[in-house]
Amino acid sequence: MEYRIGQIVRSTAGRDNGKAFIVIKTEGNYVYVADGMTRKLEAPKKKKLKHIQGSYNVSEEIAALIKSGTAQNYMLRRFLDS
């Protein structure tokens, strides 16, 4: 599966197993994810692709905000809660 910025993923390994995150950045075999609460935009979690499960839910609005650098943590929390 190809991961995109703004996509919701679920962690399948580690201390955060089962938690939902939003992809902030992709880099080779890794993605950087944040949820706005435990993992903020300023310090995203680096996860291997084999340790996450993707969904087909992608927010183009959140992706545009992340790419422009204007996204805030409360926006990620609100999107994940809905």
Phi, psi and omega in degrees: 000137177271125182265141182236155176297134181094359182275142175275131177229160178239133179287136180247000180208153176098185181297331182265024181305127178093349181279148178267140179224169173244135179289125180260325185202146174244145183204096178063239180269016182231155169230152174254127185235153177214155177236357178084351181243287180278328176241109184274166177298329182288337182220071182289158180273132176270119182236141173289149181300327181285351181256013176226156177238124183275162173235171179267008180272110180234130177262111178293328179294312178296320179300317179295320179293320179295315181295325180277347179084013182255003179291148178233160185299323181295332178293319178295316179299316181296319181292320180289331179286333182278000000 
